[in-house]
Amino acid sequence: MENKGTETPLPKPHTKGGLQPTLILTTLSAAFGSAFQYGYNISVINTPHKVFKSFYNDTHFERYGTFMDENSLLLLWSCTVSMFPLGGLLGSLIVGPMVDKWGRKGTLLINNVFAITPAILMGVSKVARAFELIILSRVLVGICAGISYSALPMYLGELAPKNLRGTLGTMTEVFVIIGVLLAQIFSLQAILGNTTGWPILLALTGVPALIQLLSLPFFPESPRYTLIEKGDEETARQALRRLRGSSYDVEAELEEMREEERKEQAEGRLSVLNLFTFRPLRWQLISIIVLMAGQQLSGINAINYYADTIYTSVGVDPTQSQYVTVGSGVINLVMTIVSAVAVERLGRRILLLSGYGICGLACVVLTVALLLQSTVPELSYLGIICVFAYIVGHSIGPSPVPSVVRTEIVLQSSRTAAFTVDGAVHWFTNFIVGLAFPSIQVAIGAYSFLIFAALCLLTAVYVYMIIPETKGKTFVEINCAFAKRNGVELPEAKGGATAEPHTPSLPDKQTSF
């Protein structure tokens, strides 16, 4: 392996890479400045919601001389909550052209505009006596989260060596949960979740963006983007050397990229519209939609958005519920890290199935506890256990694993289009839950959690019947498994540019992402 000036012998495509310092620091800079925004802004308005509602009402009184009625205030608050996922939906729709034009790293850097601007607006909203600035800022910071939730997994996946693909793929969710936990801590009434501290609490979302702006430019762009999209092989080689270390066989990975580039040139790139009509990717697309819809419709963001209300309804003293929320955040983070370690050992399917099973069971028992706690007060403690169990279940499977699977089941030429669909589904269902759950809870009370239980069951059934195990498999092997279900045959070698199979056959090589 040490032939310097001569042609390198065909290397093994499965060369293992380690966690080099550059790879670790790049991951930290990218994830902290991007995925963190998602988690922080989901959770930051949860604990001090009464403080924000009071500000809304006081501002309305100053303008019109009357306070808002309960229904109007609930509607305005639901709008504030749901503007964040609506912004996320908008961000997911524009991320495709951005990552193609400016690259993965470039998109993340540009995206910081959508974090710093709303941080300033929310920080001055109290002085300006304008709650509209908070609602507008929730849209902008939602756009930031929508862009980063698709661009970041692409970036990390293309930076990662094959043997660390699953672990780095879960880092998006790990940093989302870190954002959730820090928001829960900072929003405690004793810290910033009070009438004087809330503008700072909301403005803190700009700090990770500033850190990323100062640090990420010093780290490499995705080598795969640099070579395949830009055609700059030397820069891609230098980036791989920085990311993999001096002992890694960079030329093997570069050759894999060249092979993928040749296949992509022969096949062309798929648009979003093509993706919906392209038979060889039918079940991959359905699987992405089911995984992302199931992740949100299983109820996790109902728990995040309305955790304090849920804890109060199961008997926790309102003054203490904020600390219970922080405790649930710690559990969430710990179990997500456990999932990041276990995903390459246990596989994707077992984590998804066990996670949805735990979530569904927890929702059923929580419904029973809520219905009977008025006659059996001790059941309020069971309700808290159910919420914690639900968080454990979601943290080991439904939250982190879809970020890995959605990357693995599509190839480079269709990945941008697939991630656009994936992001749109994720944020649309997030928006629906945030907008509808308060009204559903008022209308049917504890029975609302049975809806989540049913959706957990349906998603688990789909995973069991349709989605193959992807751990340790090449992209070609994963594509072969779906090809049988799609009813198409893979060409043996060179398939030409006919309409039939887009799914390529790579007899000697495989893509590394």
Salt bridges, closest charged atoms under 4 A:
GLU62 OE2 - ARG129 NH2 2.75
ASP100 OD1 - ARG269 NH2 3.56
GLU132 OE2 - ARG63 NH1 2.56
GLU158 OE2 - ARG104 NH2 2.83
GLU229 OE2 - ARG269 NH1 3.08
GLU233 OE2 - ARG237 NH2 2.91
GLU233 OE2 - ARG258 NH2 2.86
GLU234 OE1 - ARG237 NH1 2.89
GLU251 OE2 - ARG237 NE 2.75
GLU251 OE1 - ARG258 NH2 3.64
GLU253 OE2 - ARG244 NH2 2.88
GLU255 OE1 - ARG258 NH1 2.77
GLU255 OE2 - ARG262 NH2 3.23
GLU259 OE1 - ARG262 NH2 2.53
GLU260 OE1 - ARG224 NH1 2.49
GLU264 OE2 - ARG269 NH1 2.80
GLU267 OE1 - HIS502 ND1 3.65
GLU344 OE1 - ARG348 NH1 3.37
GLU408 OE2 - ARG165 NH2 2.91
GLU408 OE2 - ARG348 NH2 2.54
ASP422 OD1 - ARG406 NH1 2.51
